[in-house]
């Protein structure tokens, strides 16, 4: 038996930790109980936000502070190159930037093998 002692600030009484044994989980052949895993992946309904990176530009803070309205900043990304789709800052796909019904859109052109399903 292992003894776990809480820090002095909380209490001076030690607690006993015990190893427990659990029986193995067997498939329910009688058809009772809820299934452990749905046939549909439960992650399919989790919402996430993708970002699209069309390029970047490097300039000094002075140049940024001196920027004027209607000034054009040329990005490093050529127009014919695919743009990156980002999830939490990581590229998860690439595609072509389009306009659909007055909104920007992406036509996916590259997916990693893991996402092709």
Biopython code that builds the backbone (N, CA, C, O; Angstrom):
import numpy as np
from Bio.PDB.StructureBuilder import StructureBuilder

atoms = [
    (1, "UNK", "N", (0.849, -1.166, 0.000)),
    (1, "UNK", "CA", (0.000, 0.000, 0.000)),
    (1, "UNK", "C", (0.898, 1.235, 0.000)),
    (1, "UNK", "O", (1.844, 1.315, 0.783)),
    (2, "UNK", "N", (0.603, 2.198, -0.879)),
    (2, "UNK", "CA", (1.357, 3.445, -0.949)),
    (2, "UNK", "C", (0.666, 4.494, -0.105)),
    (2, "UNK", "O", (-0.561, 4.509, -0.006)),
    (3, "UNK", "N", (1.437, 5.359, 0.497)),
    (3, "UNK", "CA", (0.864, 6.431, 1.294)),
    (3, "UNK", "C", (1.127, 7.752, 0.600)),
    (3, "UNK", "O", (2.264, 8.064, 0.246)),
    (4, "UNK", "N", (0.065, 8.532, 0.407)),
    (4, "UNK", "CA", (0.173, 9.849, -0.197)),
    (4, "UNK", "C", (-0.055, 10.858, 0.904)),
    (4, "UNK", "O", (-1.062, 10.797, 1.610)),
    (5, "UNK", "N", (0.871, 11.784, 1.057)),
    (5, "UNK", "CA", (0.761, 12.776, 2.115)),
    (5, "UNK", "C", (0.453, 14.116, 1.476)),
    (5, "UNK", "O", (1.156, 14.548, 0.562)),
    (6, "UNK", "N", (-0.597, 14.779, 1.954)),
    (6, "UNK", "CA", (-0.957, 16.106, 1.449)),
    (6, "UNK", "C", (-0.004, 17.133, 2.052)),
    (6, "UNK", "O", (0.537, 16.909, 3.135)),
    (7, "UNK", "N", (0.210, 18.263, 1.363)),
    (7, "UNK", "CA", (1.088, 19.308, 1.885)),
    (7, "UNK", "C", (0.603, 19.819, 3.241)),
    (7, "UNK", "O", (-0.591, 19.783, 3.539)),
    (8, "UNK", "N", (1.539, 20.290, 4.052)),
    (8, "UNK", "CA", (1.250, 20.763, 5.405)),
    (8, "UNK", "C", (0.179, 21.848, 5.427)),
    (8, "UNK", "O", (-0.621, 21.903, 6.361)),
    (9, "UNK", "N", (0.151, 22.700, 4.427)),
    (9, "UNK", "CA", (-0.812, 23.799, 4.434)),
    (9, "UNK", "C", (-2.251, 23.283, 4.401)),
    (9, "UNK", "O", (-3.146, 23.923, 4.953)),
    (10, "UNK", "N", (-2.483, 22.134, 3.761)),
    (10, "UNK", "CA", (-3.844, 21.620, 3.649)),
    (10, "UNK", "C", (-4.236, 20.796, 4.875)),
    (10, "UNK", "O", (-5.273, 21.052, 5.489)),
    (11, "UNK", "N", (-3.415, 19.813, 5.233)),
    (11, "UNK", "CA", (-3.734, 18.941, 6.356)),
    (11, "UNK", "C", (-2.490, 18.150, 6.740)),
    (11, "UNK", "O", (-1.546, 18.036, 5.958)),
    (12, "UNK", "N", (-2.502, 17.619, 7.923)),
    (12, "UNK", "CA", (-1.376, 16.793, 8.358)),
    (12, "UNK", "C", (-1.735, 15.319, 8.335)),
    (12, "UNK", "O", (-0.886, 14.482, 8.644)),
    (13, "UNK", "N", (-2.978, 14.970, 7.976)),
    (13, "UNK", "CA", (-3.434, 13.589, 7.966)),
    (13, "UNK", "C", (-3.044, 12.903, 6.652)),
    (13, "UNK", "O", (-3.405, 13.406, 5.588)),
    (14, "UNK", "N", (-2.325, 11.779, 6.682)),
    (14, "UNK", "CA", (-1.963, 11.077, 5.453)),
    (14, "UNK", "C", (-3.168, 10.313, 4.896)),
    (14, "UNK", "O", (-4.063, 9.913, 5.640)),
    (15, "UNK", "N", (-3.174, 10.122, 3.590)),
    (15, "UNK", "CA", (-4.219, 9.360, 2.917)),
    (15, "UNK", "C", (-3.603, 8.090, 2.362)),
    (15, "UNK", "O", (-2.453, 8.088, 1.923)),
    (16, "UNK", "N", (-4.360, 7.025, 2.380)),
    (16, "UNK", "CA", (-3.874, 5.756, 1.859)),
    (16, "UNK", "C", (-4.360, 5.583, 0.432)),
    (16, "UNK", "O", (-5.542, 5.773, 0.146)),
    (17, "UNK", "N", (-3.450, 5.222, -0.465)),
    (17, "UNK", "CA", (-3.808, 4.933, -1.852)),
    (17, "UNK", "C", (-3.768, 3.431, -2.036)),
    (17, "UNK", "O", (-2.831, 2.771, -1.588)),
    (18, "UNK", "N", (-4.776, 2.889, -2.688)),
    (18, "UNK", "CA", (-4.853, 1.449, -2.883)),
    (18, "UNK", "C", (-4.947, 1.136, -4.365)),
    (18, "UNK", "O", (-5.554, 1.887, -5.129)),
    (19, "UNK", "N", (-4.349, 0.035, -4.765)),
    (19, "UNK", "CA", (-4.489, -0.457, -6.121)),
    (19, "UNK", "C", (-5.811, -1.201, -6.192)),
    (19, "UNK", "O", (-6.114, -2.015, -5.319)),
    (20, "UNK", "N", (-6.602, -0.930, -7.224)),
    (20, "UNK", "CA", (-7.879, -1.627, -7.371)),
    (20, "UNK", "C", (-7.833, -2.477, -8.633)),
    (20, "UNK", "O", (-7.108, -2.164, -9.577)),
    (21, "UNK", "N", (-8.593, -3.529, -8.640)),
    (21, "UNK", "CA", (-8.679, -4.389, -9.807)),
    (21, "UNK", "C", (-10.068, -4.247, -10.405)),
    (21, "UNK", "O", (-11.073, -4.280, -9.696)),
    (22, "UNK", "N", (-10.105, -4.089, -11.717)),
    (22, "UNK", "CA", (-11.365, -3.964, -12.429)),
    (22, "UNK", "C", (-11.532, -5.177, -13.325)),
    (22, "UNK", "O", (-10.566, -5.682, -13.897)),
    (23, "UNK", "N", (-12.758, -5.634, -13.438)),
    (23, "UNK", "CA", (-13.001, -6.766, -14.324)),
    (23, "UNK", "C", (-12.935, -6.284, -15.766)),
    (23, "UNK", "O", (-13.190, -5.113, -16.050)),
    (24, "UNK", "N", (-12.591, -7.192, -16.677)),
    (24, "UNK", "CA", (-12.503, -6.839, -18.084)),
    (24, "UNK", "C", (-13.884, -6.535, -18.640)),
    (24, "UNK", "O", (-14.886, -7.108, -18.214)),
    (25, "UNK", "N", (-13.913, -5.628, -19.594)),
    (25, "UNK", "CA", (-15.148, -5.268, -20.257)),
    (25, "UNK", "C", (-15.346, -6.214, -21.427)),
    (25, "UNK", "O", (-14.492, -6.306, -22.309)),
    (26, "UNK", "N", (-16.463, -6.911, -21.439)),
    (26, "UNK", "CA", (-16.765, -7.853, -22.514)),
    (26, "UNK", "C", (-17.921, -7.323, -23.332)),
    (26, "UNK", "O", (-18.768, -6.585, -22.829)),
    (27, "UNK", "N", (-17.950, -7.709, -24.609)),
    (27, "UNK", "CA", (-19.044, -7.298, -25.484)),
    (27, "UNK", "C", (-20.353, -7.847, -24.931)),
    (27, "UNK", "O", (-20.432, -9.000, -24.508)),
    (28, "UNK", "N", (-21.374, -6.999, -24.944)),
    (28, "UNK", "CA", (-22.687, -7.388, -24.425)),
    (28, "UNK", "C", (-23.403, -8.216, -25.488)),
    (28, "UNK", "O", (-23.948, -7.664, -26.444)),
    (29, "UNK", "N", (-23.404, -9.526, -25.325)),
    (29, "UNK", "CA", (-24.016, -10.402, -26.327)),
    (29, "UNK", "C", (-25.527, -10.447, -26.189)),
    (29, "UNK", "O", (-26.210, -10.872, -27.121)),
    (30, "UNK", "N", (-26.064, -10.026, -25.067)),
    (30, "UNK", "CA", (-27.512, -10.059, -24.865)),
    (30, "UNK", "C", (-28.195, -8.849, -25.499)),
    (30, "UNK", "O", (-29.423, -8.777, -25.533)),
    (31, "UNK", "N", (-27.400, -7.891, -26.005)),
    (31, "UNK", "CA", (-27.993, -6.713, -26.639)),
    (31, "UNK", "C", (-28.485, -5.692, -25.637)),
    (31, "UNK", "O", (-29.223, -4.781, -26.011)),
    (32, "UNK", "N", (-28.106, -5.812, -24.385)),
    (32, "UNK", "CA", (-28.535, -4.854, -23.373)),
    (32, "UNK", "C", (-27.462, -3.790, -23.215)),
    (32, "UNK", "O", (-26.281, -4.045, -23.454)),
    (33, "UNK", "N", (-27.869, -2.618, -22.818)),
    (33, "UNK", "CA", (-26.924, -1.533, -22.582)),
    (33, "UNK", "C", (-26.666, -0.735, -23.851)),
    (33, "UNK", "O", (-26.967, -1.181, -24.958)),
    (34, "UNK", "N", (-26.105, 0.449, -23.668)),
    (34, "UNK", "CA", (-25.824, 1.341, -24.791)),
    (34, "UNK", "C", (-24.539, 0.910, -25.484)),
    (34, "UNK", "O", (-23.633, 0.387, -24.835)),
    (35, "UNK", "N", (-24.451, 1.123, -26.798)),
    (35, "UNK", "CA", (-23.210, 0.782, -27.497)),
    (35, "UNK", "C", (-22.082, 1.689, -27.019)),
    (35, "UNK", "O", (-22.312, 2.852, -26.688)),
    (36, "UNK", "N", (-20.862, 1.153, -26.983)),
    (36, "UNK", "CA", (-19.724, 1.937, -26.514)),
    (36, "UNK", "C", (-19.317, 3.003, -27.523)),
    (36, "UNK", "O", (-18.919, 4.101, -27.134)),
    (37, "UNK", "N", (-19.411, 2.695, -28.802)),
    (37, "UNK", "CA", (-19.018, 3.641, -29.839)),
    (37, "UNK", "C", (-20.129, 3.707, -30.874)),
    (37, "UNK", "O", (-20.593, 2.681, -31.372)),
    (38, "UNK", "N", (-20.548, 4.915, -31.190)),
    (38, "UNK", "CA", (-21.549, 5.077, -32.247)),
    (38, "UNK", "C", (-20.946, 4.694, -33.583)),
    (38, "UNK", "O", (-19.732, 4.777, -33.774)),
    (39, "UNK", "N", (-21.785, 4.281, -34.496)),
    (39, "UNK", "CA", (-21.319, 3.989, -35.851)),
    (39, "UNK", "C", (-20.821, 5.268, -36.512)),
    (39, "UNK", "O", (-19.932, 5.220, -37.362)),
    (40, "UNK", "N", (-21.387, 6.413, -36.130)),
    (40, "UNK", "CA", (-20.964, 7.702, -36.654)),
    (40, "UNK", "C", (-19.906, 8.262, -35.710)),
    (40, "UNK", "O", (-20.061, 8.205, -34.490)),
    (41, "UNK", "N", (-18.836, 8.801, -36.273)),
    (41, "UNK", "CA", (-17.766, 9.373, -35.464)),
    (41, "UNK", "C", (-18.309, 10.550, -34.651)),
    (41, "UNK", "O", (-18.831, 11.496, -35.242)),
    (42, "UNK", "N", (-18.205, 10.527, -33.326)),
    (42, "UNK", "CA", (-18.745, 11.617, -32.503)),
    (42, "UNK", "C", (-18.028, 12.943, -32.746)),
    (42, "UNK", "O", (-18.560, 13.996, -32.395)),
    (43, "UNK", "N", (-16.840, 12.915, -33.337)),
    (43, "UNK", "CA", (-16.120, 14.157, -33.620)),
    (43, "UNK", "C", (-16.692, 14.899, -34.823)),
    (43, "UNK", "O", (-16.375, 16.070, -35.030)),
    (44, "UNK", "N", (-17.527, 14.241, -35.615)),
    (44, "UNK", "CA", (-18.082, 14.878, -36.809)),
    (44, "UNK", "C", (-18.902, 16.121, -36.497)),
    (44, "UNK", "O", (-19.023, 16.990, -37.360)),
    (45, "UNK", "N", (-19.464, 16.244, -35.315)),
    (45, "UNK", "CA", (-20.297, 17.397, -34.967)),
    (45, "UNK", "C", (-19.555, 18.476, -34.190)),
    (45, "UNK", "O", (-20.159, 19.480, -33.810)),
    (46, "UNK", "N", (-18.258, 18.293, -33.945)),
    (46, "UNK", "CA", (-17.471, 19.304, -33.241)),
    (46, "UNK", "C", (-17.156, 20.432, -34.222)),
    (46, "UNK", "O", (-16.619, 20.192, -35.304)),
    (47, "UNK", "N", (-17.494, 21.663, -33.837)),
    (47, "UNK", "CA", (-17.251, 22.811, -34.713)),
    (47, "UNK", "C", (-15.849, 23.355, -34.485)),
    (47, "UNK", "O", (-15.330, 23.341, -33.368)),
    (48, "UNK", "N", (-15.256, 23.830, -35.557)),
    (48, "UNK", "CA", (-13.941, 24.443, -35.484)),
    (48, "UNK", "C", (-13.906, 25.620, -36.449)),
    (48, "UNK", "O", (-14.789, 25.755, -37.296)),
    (49, "UNK", "N", (-12.911, 26.455, -36.329)),
    (49, "UNK", "CA", (-12.793, 27.622, -37.203)),
    (49, "UNK", "C", (-11.508, 27.494, -38.017)),
    (49, "UNK", "O", (-10.416, 27.351, -37.466)),
    (50, "UNK", "N", (-11.661, 27.549, -39.337)),
    (50, "UNK", "CA", (-10.516, 27.547, -40.240)),
    (50, "UNK", "C", (-10.191, 28.981, -40.627)),
    (50, "UNK", "O", (-11.079, 29.829, -40.711)),
    (51, "UNK", "N", (-8.929, 29.241, -40.858)),
    (51, "UNK", "CA", (-8.500, 30.534, -41.367)),
    (51, "UNK", "C", (-7.827, 30.307, -42.711)),
    (51, "UNK", "O", (-7.294, 29.229, -42.973)),
    (52, "UNK", "N", (-7.855, 31.321, -43.555)),
    (52, "UNK", "CA", (-7.221, 31.248, -44.863)),
    (52, "UNK", "C", (-6.090, 32.266, -44.886)),
    (52, "UNK", "O", (-6.289, 33.439, -44.571)),
    (53, "UNK", "N", (-4.913, 31.810, -45.260)),
    (53, "UNK", "CA", (-3.756, 32.705, -45.362)),
    (53, "UNK", "C", (-3.457, 32.921, -46.838)),
    (53, "UNK", "O", (-3.082, 31.986, -47.545)),
    (54, "UNK", "N", (-3.624, 34.150, -47.298)),
    (54, "UNK", "CA", (-3.376, 34.460, -48.702)),
    (54, "UNK", "C", (-1.984, 35.040, -48.917)),
    (54, "UNK", "O", (-1.622, 35.364, -50.048)),
    (55, "UNK", "N", (-1.206, 35.174, -47.865)),
    (55, "UNK", "CA", (0.155, 35.684, -47.980)),
    (55, "UNK", "C", (0.483, 36.611, -46.833)),
    (55, "UNK", "O", (-0.323, 36.822, -45.927)),
    (56, "UNK", "N", (1.687, 37.161, -46.891)),
    (56, "UNK", "CA", (2.085, 38.124, -45.868)),
    (56, "UNK", "C", (3.036, 39.138, -46.478)),
    (56, "UNK", "O", (3.483, 38.992, -47.616)),
    (57, "UNK", "N", (3.330, 40.150, -45.714)),
    (57, "UNK", "CA", (4.238, 41.204, -46.141)),
    (57, "UNK", "C", (5.094, 41.583, -44.934)),
    (57, "UNK", "O", (4.606, 41.623, -43.805)),
    (58, "UNK", "N", (6.357, 41.857, -45.179)),
    (58, "UNK", "CA", (7.264, 42.289, -44.117)),
    (58, "UNK", "C", (7.523, 43.781, -44.309)),
    (58, "UNK", "O", (7.916, 44.220, -45.390)),
    (59, "UNK", "N", (7.298, 44.548, -43.252)),
    (59, "UNK", "CA", (7.590, 45.968, -43.271)),
    (59, "UNK", "C", (7.965, 46.408, -41.872)),
    (59, "UNK", "O", (7.717, 45.697, -40.898)),
    (60, "UNK", "N", (8.550, 47.556, -41.781)),
    (60, "UNK", "CA", (8.949, 48.065, -40.474)),
    (60, "UNK", "C", (7.744, 48.676, -39.769)),
    (60, "UNK", "O", (6.729, 48.978, -40.396)),
    (61, "UNK", "N", (7.869, 48.852, -38.477)),
    (61, "UNK", "CA", (6.799, 49.512, -37.723)),
    (61, "UNK", "C", (6.631, 50.936, -38.241)),
    (61, "UNK", "O", (5.513, 51.447, -38.310)),
    (62, "UNK", "N", (7.736, 51.572, -38.602)),
    (62, "UNK", "CA", (7.663, 52.921, -39.163)),
    (62, "UNK", "C", (6.848, 52.957, -40.446)),
    (62, "UNK", "O", (6.033, 53.858, -40.643)),
    (63, "UNK", "N", (7.069, 51.964, -41.330)),
    (63, "UNK", "CA", (6.286, 51.887, -42.567)),
    (63, "UNK", "C", (4.809, 51.648, -42.259)),
    (63, "UNK", "O", (3.936, 52.218, -42.914)),
    (64, "UNK", "N", (4.532, 50.812, -41.268)),
    (64, "UNK", "CA", (3.147, 50.553, -40.886)),
    (64, "UNK", "C", (2.492, 51.817, -40.340)),
    (64, "UNK", "O", (1.353, 52.129, -40.684)),
    (65, "UNK", "N", (3.217, 52.544, -39.485)),
    (65, "UNK", "CA", (2.670, 53.781, -38.920)),
    (65, "UNK", "C", (2.479, 54.856, -39.987)),
    (65, "UNK", "O", (1.605, 55.714, -39.855)),
    (66, "UNK", "N", (3.289, 54.814, -41.039)),
    (66, "UNK", "CA", (3.188, 55.804, -42.113)),
    (66, "UNK", "C", (2.177, 55.402, -43.188)),
    (66, "UNK", "O", (1.949, 56.163, -44.128)),
    (67, "UNK", "N", (1.571, 54.225, -43.066)),
    (67, "UNK", "CA", (0.628, 53.741, -44.081)),
    (67, "UNK", "C", (-0.558, 54.693, -44.199)),
    (67, "UNK", "O", (-1.037, 55.251, -43.213)),
    (68, "UNK", "N", (-1.005, 54.854, -45.419)),
    (68, "UNK", "CA", (-2.129, 55.751, -45.709)),
    (68, "UNK", "C", (-3.327, 54.941, -46.179)),
    (68, "UNK", "O", (-3.176, 53.833, -46.694)),
    (69, "UNK", "N", (-4.498, 55.492, -46.003)),
    (69, "UNK", "CA", (-5.717, 54.878, -46.516)),
    (69, "UNK", "C", (-5.591, 54.732, -48.032)),
    (69, "UNK", "O", (-5.086, 55.634, -48.701)),
    (70, "UNK", "N", (-6.039, 53.616, -48.569)),
    (70, "UNK", "CA", (-6.002, 53.264, -49.991)),
    (70, "UNK", "C", (-4.612, 52.848, -50.471)),
    (70, "UNK", "O", (-4.443, 52.532, -51.649)),
    (71, "UNK", "N", (-3.619, 52.842, -49.589)),
    (71, "UNK", "CA", (-2.289, 52.357, -49.964)),
    (71, "UNK", "C", (-2.375, 50.850, -50.194)),
    (71, "UNK", "O", (-3.090, 50.155, -49.473)),
    (72, "UNK", "N", (-1.665, 50.350, -51.172)),
    (72, "UNK", "CA", (-1.676, 48.924, -51.497)),
    (72, "UNK", "C", (-0.410, 48.282, -50.949)),
    (72, "UNK", "O", (0.698, 48.759, -51.197)),
    (73, "UNK", "N", (-0.582, 47.202, -50.205)),
    (73, "UNK", "CA", (0.548, 46.414, -49.716)),
    (73, "UNK", "C", (0.601, 45.123, -50.527)),
    (73, "UNK", "O", (-0.349, 44.340, -50.512)),
    (74, "UNK", "N", (1.703, 44.901, -51.233)),
    (74, "UNK", "CA", (1.860, 43.708, -52.070)),
    (74, "UNK", "C", (2.283, 42.536, -51.188)),
    (74, "UNK", "O", (3.280, 42.617, -50.470)),
    (75, "UNK", "N", (1.519, 41.447, -51.247)),
    (75, "UNK", "CA", (1.819, 40.249, -50.467)),
    (75, "UNK", "C", (2.830, 39.383, -51.211)),
    (75, "UNK", "O", (3.047, 39.558, -52.410)),
    (76, "UNK", "N", (3.443, 38.453, -50.493)),
    (76, "UNK", "CA", (4.469, 37.588, -51.072)),
    (76, "UNK", "C", (3.891, 36.427, -51.874)),
    (76, "UNK", "O", (4.649, 35.712, -52.530)),
    (77, "UNK", "N", (2.599, 36.217, -51.846)),
    (77, "UNK", "CA", (1.959, 35.048, -52.468)),
    (77, "UNK", "C", (1.558, 35.370, -53.912)),
    (77, "UNK", "O", (0.739, 36.263, -54.130)),
    (78, "UNK", "N", (2.119, 34.660, -54.905)),
    (78, "UNK", "CA", (1.662, 34.864, -56.284)),
    (78, "UNK", "C", (0.192, 34.471, -56.428)),
    (78, "UNK", "O", (-0.276, 33.552, -55.754)),
    (79, "UNK", "N", (-0.528, 35.159, -57.295)),
    (79, "UNK", "CA", (-1.966, 34.950, -57.468)),
    (79, "UNK", "C", (-2.282, 33.520, -57.886)),
    (79, "UNK", "O", (-3.300, 32.972, -57.463)),
    (80, "UNK", "N", (-1.436, 32.905, -58.705)),
    (80, "UNK", "CA", (-1.728, 31.560, -59.204)),
    (80, "UNK", "C", (-1.405, 30.452, -58.196)),
    (80, "UNK", "O", (-1.750, 29.293, -58.428)),
    (81, "UNK", "N", (-0.761, 30.785, -57.106)),
    (81, "UNK", "CA", (-0.417, 29.795, -56.077)),
    (81, "UNK", "C", (-1.623, 29.491, -55.194)),
    (81, "UNK", "O", (-2.438, 30.378, -54.943)),
    (82, "UNK", "N", (-1.752, 28.234, -54.712)),
    (82, "UNK", "CA", (-2.849, 27.928, -53.779)),
    (82, "UNK", "C", (-2.639, 28.645, -52.449)),
    (82, "UNK", "O", (-1.507, 28.916, -52.047)),
    (83, "UNK", "N", (-3.741, 28.947, -51.775)),
    (83, "UNK", "CA", (-3.683, 29.572, -50.454)),
    (83, "UNK", "C", (-3.785, 28.483, -49.392)),
    (83, "UNK", "O", (-4.291, 27.392, -49.659)),
    (84, "UNK", "N", (-3.306, 28.781, -48.191)),
    (84, "UNK", "CA", (-3.293, 27.804, -47.100)),
    (84, "UNK", "C", (-4.552, 27.909, -46.255)),
    (84, "UNK", "O", (-4.990, 29.010, -45.922)),
    (85, "UNK", "N", (-5.136, 26.763, -45.905)),
    (85, "UNK", "CA", (-6.211, 26.686, -44.920)),
    (85, "UNK", "C", (-5.562, 26.267, -43.611)),
    (85, "UNK", "O", (-4.858, 25.258, -43.560)),
    (86, "UNK", "N", (-5.794, 27.038, -42.552)),
    (86, "UNK", "CA", (-5.131, 26.816, -41.274)),
    (86, "UNK", "C", (-6.128, 26.422, -40.196)),
    (86, "UNK", "O", (-7.229, 26.966, -40.112)),
    (87, "UNK", "N", (-5.719, 25.472, -39.380)),
    (87, "UNK", "CA", (-6.459, 25.084, -38.186)),
    (87, "UNK", "C", (-5.498, 25.233, -37.025)),
    (87, "UNK", "O", (-4.495, 24.523, -36.952)),
    (88, "UNK", "N", (-5.794, 26.150, -36.117)),
    (88, "UNK", "CA", (-4.913, 26.429, -34.978)),
    (88, "UNK", "C", (-3.491, 26.741, -35.444)),
    (88, "UNK", "O", (-2.521, 26.334, -34.804)),
    (89, "UNK", "N", (-3.368, 27.466, -36.560)),
    (89, "UNK", "CA", (-2.068, 27.885, -37.064)),
    (89, "UNK", "C", (-1.339, 26.859, -37.913)),
    (89, "UNK", "O", (-0.279, 27.163, -38.460)),
    (90, "UNK", "N", (-1.877, 25.654, -38.038)),
    (90, "UNK", "CA", (-1.240, 24.601, -38.831)),
    (90, "UNK", "C", (-1.976, 24.443, -40.159)),
    (90, "UNK", "O", (-3.206, 24.461, -40.202)),
    (91, "UNK", "N", (-1.214, 24.288, -41.240)),
    (91, "UNK", "CA", (-1.811, 24.097, -42.564)),
    (91, "UNK", "C", (-2.462, 22.721, -42.617)),
    (91, "UNK", "O", (-1.797, 21.710, -42.390)),
    (92, "UNK", "N", (-3.769, 22.675, -42.919)),
    (92, "UNK", "CA", (-4.493, 21.404, -43.020)),
    (92, "UNK", "C", (-4.966, 21.131, -44.444)),
    (92, "UNK", "O", (-5.389, 20.017, -44.752)),
    (93, "UNK", "N", (-4.898, 22.137, -45.312)),
    (93, "UNK", "CA", (-5.287, 21.961, -46.710)),
    (93, "UNK", "C", (-4.832, 23.193, -47.481)),
    (93, "UNK", "O", (-4.437, 24.203, -46.899)),
    (94, "UNK", "N", (-4.897, 23.086, -48.801)),
    (94, "UNK", "CA", (-4.605, 24.223, -49.676)),
    (94, "UNK", "C", (-5.701, 24.297, -50.729)),
    (94, "UNK", "O", (-6.356, 23.303, -51.043)),
    (95, "UNK", "N", (-5.884, 25.504, -51.267)),
    (95, "UNK", "CA", (-6.915, 25.644, -52.281)),
    (95, "UNK", "C", (-6.804, 26.938, -53.056)),
    (95, "UNK", "O", (-5.921, 27.761, -52.816)),
    (96, "UNK", "N", (-7.721, 27.094, -53.991)),
    (96, "UNK", "CA", (-7.779, 28.263, -54.856)),
    (96, "UNK", "C", (-8.807, 29.241, -54.296)),
    (96, "UNK", "O", (-9.935, 28.863, -53.982)),
    (97, "UNK", "N", (-8.401, 30.499, -54.175)),
    (97, "UNK", "CA", (-9.292, 31.548, -53.683)),
    (97, "UNK", "C", (-10.273, 31.925, -54.792)),
    (97, "UNK", "O", (-9.866, 32.192, -55.923)),
    (98, "UNK", "N", (-11.563, 31.945, -54.464)),
    (98, "UNK", "CA", (-12.635, 32.244, -55.414)),
    (98, "UNK", "C", (-13.580, 33.278, -54.819)),
    (98, "UNK", "O", (-13.456, 33.660, -53.656)),
    (99, "UNK", "N", (-14.526, 33.722, -55.638)),
    (99, "UNK", "CA", (-15.647, 34.537, -55.165)),
    (99, "UNK", "C", (-16.925, 33.791, -55.522)),
    (99, "UNK", "O", (-17.113, 33.390, -56.671)),
    (100, "UNK", "N", (-17.813, 33.602, -54.531)),
    (100, "UNK", "CA", (-19.092, 32.922, -54.738)),
    (100, "UNK", "C", (-20.183, 33.774, -54.101)),
    (100, "UNK", "O", (-20.163, 34.011, -52.893)),
    (101, "UNK", "N", (-21.129, 34.234, -54.906)),
    (101, "UNK", "CA", (-22.250, 35.050, -54.421)),
    (101, "UNK", "C", (-21.777, 36.229, -53.576)),
    (101, "UNK", "O", (-22.369, 36.533, -52.540)),
    (102, "UNK", "N", (-20.719, 36.887, -54.018)),
    (102, "UNK", "CA", (-20.231, 38.061, -53.306)),
    (102, "UNK", "C", (-19.419, 37.756, -52.056)),
    (102, "UNK", "O", (-19.121, 38.666, -51.282)),
    (103, "UNK", "N", (-19.055, 36.495, -51.842)),
    (103, "UNK", "CA", (-18.248, 36.100, -50.686)),
    (103, "UNK", "C", (-16.990, 35.390, -51.168)),
    (103, "UNK", "O", (-16.993, 34.729, -52.207)),
    (104, "UNK", "N", (-15.918, 35.534, -50.401)),
    (104, "UNK", "CA", (-14.728, 34.747, -50.700)),
    (104, "UNK", "C", (-15.045, 33.278, -50.469)),
    (104, "UNK", "O", (-15.861, 32.938, -49.612)),
    (105, "UNK", "N", (-14.404, 32.416, -51.230)),
    (105, "UNK", "CA", (-14.583, 30.970, -51.087)),
    (105, "UNK", "C", (-13.256, 30.295, -51.422)),
    (105, "UNK", "O", (-12.352, 30.917, -51.981)),
    (106, "UNK", "N", (-13.155, 29.036, -51.078)),
    (106, "UNK", "CA", (-11.951, 28.243, -51.355)),
    (106, "UNK", "C", (-12.363, 26.978, -52.086)),
    (106, "UNK", "O", (-13.271, 26.269, -51.651)),
    (107, "UNK", "N", (-11.699, 26.698, -53.188)),
    (107, "UNK", "CA", (-11.851, 25.397, -53.852)),
    (107, "UNK", "C", (-10.646, 24.566, -53.404)),
    (107, "UNK", "O", (-9.509, 24.864, -53.770)),
    (108, "UNK", "N", (-10.901, 23.530, -52.617)),
    (108, "UNK", "CA", (-9.817, 22.732, -52.051)),
    (108, "UNK", "C", (-9.116, 21.957, -53.165)),
    (108, "UNK", "O", (-9.750, 21.263, -53.959)),
    (109, "UNK", "N", (-7.796, 22.096, -53.199)),
    (109, "UNK", "CA", (-7.001, 21.421, -54.222)),
    (109, "UNK", "C", (-6.024, 20.414, -53.629)),
    (109, "UNK", "O", (-5.584, 19.498, -54.324)),
    (110, "UNK", "N", (-5.683, 20.571, -52.367)),
    (110, "UNK", "CA", (-4.731, 19.664, -51.721)),
    (110, "UNK", "C", (-5.211, 19.331, -50.318)),
    (110, "UNK", "O", (-5.510, 20.220, -49.520)),
    (111, "UNK", "N", (-5.279, 18.036, -50.030)),
    (111, "UNK", "CA", (-5.610, 17.559, -48.684)),
    (111, "UNK", "C", (-4.535, 16.577, -48.250)),
    (111, "UNK", "O", (-4.047, 15.797, -49.068)),
    (112, "UNK", "N", (-4.159, 16.601, -46.976)),
    (112, "UNK", "CA", (-3.248, 15.564, -46.510)),
    (112, "UNK", "C", (-3.949, 14.211, -46.574)),
    (112, "UNK", "O", (-5.175, 14.138, -46.493)),
    (113, "UNK", "N", (-3.189, 13.168, -46.717)),
    (113, "UNK", "CA", (-3.746, 11.815, -46.825)),
    (113, "UNK", "C", (-4.682, 11.512, -45.665)),
    (113, "UNK", "O", (-5.716, 10.877, -45.869)),
    (114, "UNK", "N", (-4.350, 11.946, -44.456)),
    (114, "UNK", "CA", (-5.161, 11.644, -43.269)),
    (114, "UNK", "C", (-6.561, 12.242, -43.359)),
    (114, "UNK", "O", (-7.488, 11.696, -42.760)),
    (115, "UNK", "N", (-6.749, 13.342, -44.082)),
    (115, "UNK", "CA", (-8.062, 13.987, -44.164)),
    (115, "UNK", "C", (-8.890, 13.510, -45.350)),
    (115, "UNK", "O", (-10.070, 13.850, -45.440)),
    (116, "UNK", "N", (-8.313, 12.740, -46.255)),
    (116, "UNK", "CA", (-9.038, 12.324, -47.456)),
    (116, "UNK", "C", (-10.110, 11.296, -47.158)),
    (116, "UNK", "O", (-11.030, 11.107, -47.954)),
    (117, "UNK", "N", (-9.998, 10.620, -46.005)),
    (117, "UNK", "CA", (-11.009, 9.679, -45.545)),
    (117, "UNK", "C", (-11.349, 8.677, -46.548)),
    (117, "UNK", "O", (-12.191, 7.814, -46.298)),
]
sb = StructureBuilder()
sb.init_structure("model")
sb.init_model(0)
sb.init_chain("A")
sb.init_seg("    ")
for serial, (resi, resn, name, xyz) in enumerate(atoms, 1):
    if name == "N":
        sb.init_residue(resn, " ", resi, " ")
    sb.init_atom(name, np.array(xyz, "f"), 0.0, 1.0, " ", f" {name:<3s}", serial, name[0])
structure = sb.get_structure()
